[in-house]
Amino acid sequence: MLKIISGGQTGIDRMALEVAKELGIETGGYTPKGYLTENGLDLTLKEFGLEEIETIDYIHRTKCNIRSASGSILFGNIESNGSKLLIRYSTVHFYPFIMNPTSERIVNYVNDLKQLTKDGSVILNIAGNRGSKISKEDLNKYREILKRALIEVIK
């Protein structure tokens, strides 16, 4: 079983949920109270199975998703505040993550994570830059990388 989770923010988070849903992969994750994104409330996140946390705090949301996942994939500018948080929190607490991987690296990463579970189930937290902080070109590039990898993983 493979599940894709994210925090539901515009940009990378939303892209990952859309790709997973398009491929028939289960989705979920945690999002701030009120399904808050940089564009305001986004109740469409309920359709992806996201659950509200008790606060609008993005830091708490990010930590919940990291803890809930088998591992995280970070796309985009790793110098953003959210990316730095994922890197720091994952490193300190020994949660696996990879940054800006190729499709092949994602497939290998998922296969490695499968080996760590009794039933081969993997929950991937996909995170990265919000929509206002990433170009459409880069977002589409990451979409293609993720989509190619997930197609390979679910074969």
Secondary structure, DSSP 4 states (H G I P E B T S, - for coil): -EEEE----TTHHHHHHHHHHHTT-EEEEEE-TTTEETTEE-GGGGGGTEEE-SS--HHHHHHHHHHHSSEEEEES-TTSHHHHHHHHHHHHTT--EEES--HHHHHHHHHHHHTTSSS--EEEEEEE--GGGS-HHHHHHHHHHHHHHHHHHT-
